[in-house]
Amino acid sequence: MTSAMRSATLFGKAIEVPDSFTNPSLRPTLLIA
């Protein structure tokens, strides 16, 4: 899921919203990233 991490950094909040629904564990990871 490295691609998701990179996309999350680029999109930021845009990815944080859908990701939080799919995997709540990724939500804090995006905030840190």
C-alpha positions as CSV (number, residue, x, y, z in Angstrom):
1,M,0.0,0.0,0.0
2,T,2.9,2.3,-0.7
3,S,1.1,3.9,-3.6
4,A,-1.8,4.9,-1.2
5,M,0.7,6.6,1.0
6,R,2.2,8.6,-1.8
7,S,-1.3,9.5,-3.1
8,A,-2.4,10.5,0.4
9,T,0.5,12.9,0.6
10,L,-0.3,14.4,-2.7
11,F,-4.1,14.6,-2.3
12,G,-3.9,15.0,1.4
13,K,-7.4,15.5,2.8
14,A,-8.9,14.3,-0.5
15,I,-7.6,10.8,0.2
16,E,-8.0,11.0,3.9
17,V,-11.8,11.1,3.6
18,P,-12.3,7.9,1.5
19,D,-9.4,6.1,3.2
20,S,-10.9,6.7,6.6
21,F,-14.0,4.9,5.5
22,T,-12.1,2.0,4.0
23,N,-9.5,1.7,6.7
24,P,-9.7,3.8,9.8
25,S,-6.1,2.7,10.6
26,L,-4.9,4.6,7.6
27,R,-6.5,7.8,8.8
28,P,-3.9,8.6,11.5
29,T,-1.2,7.4,9.1
30,L,-2.2,10.0,6.6
31,L,-2.2,12.8,9.2
32,I,1.3,11.8,10.2
33,A,2.5,11.5,6.6
